[in-house]
Amino acid sequence: MQSSQILIAEDDAFSQMAVKMIVTSLKREPVIAPDGEAALKAYRDKQGGFSFVLMDLHMPKLNA
């Protein structure tokens, strides 16, 4: 069964809000990670079980 969660790795508050609105409108559950370390932790905690990962390339604490 595919997860309904989408990991959003984004440090800008406005961009987080915009992407969260889009993801919610697609009937998916957004999981926001405000920095690279939080994104990696969320991914590991869920053992990679997200439908998608949307990631900013320049993240505080850990860059892609």
C-alpha positions in Angstrom: 0.0 0.0 0.0 1.4 3.4 -1.0 1.8 6.1 1.6 -0.3 9.2 1.3 2.4 11.2 2.9 4.8 13.5 1.0 8.0 14.8 2.6 8.6 18.5 1.9 12.1 19.6 2.7 12.0 23.4 2.5 13.5 26.1 4.8 11.5 29.0 3.5 8.2 29.5 5.4 6.3 30.9 2.4 7.4 28.1 0.1 6.4 25.6 2.9 2.9 27.1 3.0 2.5 27.1 -0.8 3.7 23.5 -1.3 1.6 22.3 1.7 -1.5 23.8 0.1 -0.8 22.1 -3.2 -0.1 18.7 -1.5 -3.2 19.0 0.7 -5.4 19.8 -2.4 -4.1 16.5 -3.9 -5.5 14.7 -0.9 -2.0 13.9 0.4 -0.6 14.5 3.8 2.4 16.9 3.9 5.2 16.3 6.3 7.4 19.5 6.6 11.1 19.4 7.3 12.6 22.8 7.8 16.2 21.7 7.4 18.3 18.9 5.9 18.9 17.1 9.2 15.1 17.1 9.9 14.4 15.8 6.4 16.9 13.0 6.7 15.5 12.0 10.2 11.9 12.0 8.9 12.9 9.9 5.9 14.8 7.4 8.1 12.1 7.3 10.8 9.5 6.4 8.2 12.0 4.0 6.5 11.6 5.8 3.2 7.8 5.2 3.2 6.8 8.5 1.5 5.0 8.7 -1.8 7.3 11.6 -2.8 10.1 13.7 -1.4 10.2 17.3 -2.5 13.5 18.8 -1.5 15.1 22.2 -1.8 18.7 21.8 -3.0 20.2 24.3 -0.5 19.1 23.4 3.0 20.4 24.6 6.3 22.4 22.0 8.3 22.6 19.5 5.5 22.8 20.2 1.7 21.7 17.8 -1.0 
